[in-house]
């Protein structure tokens, strides 16, 4: 429902009334002197829903940038040697670094994880 601002012509009091749009043209009486009032300004409480609105897009962009920044830090800590995108994979299990892929496979098995991916990397490592 919109808000309507009224001003009294006699005592110059200004007040706000919230009422349905269908009643927006009905006259109001001054609450102070009960004189004739005129509508001076009206606003509507509007909420823009959906995509494409600047405030929502900005908020989402900031959230995604923060999420990507956290993920980049984690990825660099966990799998990249030297932290560069062109770096090589480092043997690790859940971020815990080990000296070889064979040891990573053993550690993964001891933690109850699937170690099949580590055996493939260990075979490449032996070449």
Long-range contacts (C-beta under 8 A, 24 or more apart in sequence): 1-45, 2-42, 2-43, 2-44, 2-45, 3-42, 3-43, 3-44, 3-45, 4-28, 4-39, 4-41, 4-42, 5-39, 5-40, 5-41, 5-42, 5-43, 6-30, 6-37, 6-38, 6-39, 6-40, 7-37, 7-38, 7-40, 8-32, 8-33, 8-35, 8-36, 8-37, 9-35, 9-36, 9-37, 9-38, 10-35, 10-36, 11-35, 14-40, 89-121, 91-118, 91-121, 100-125, 101-125
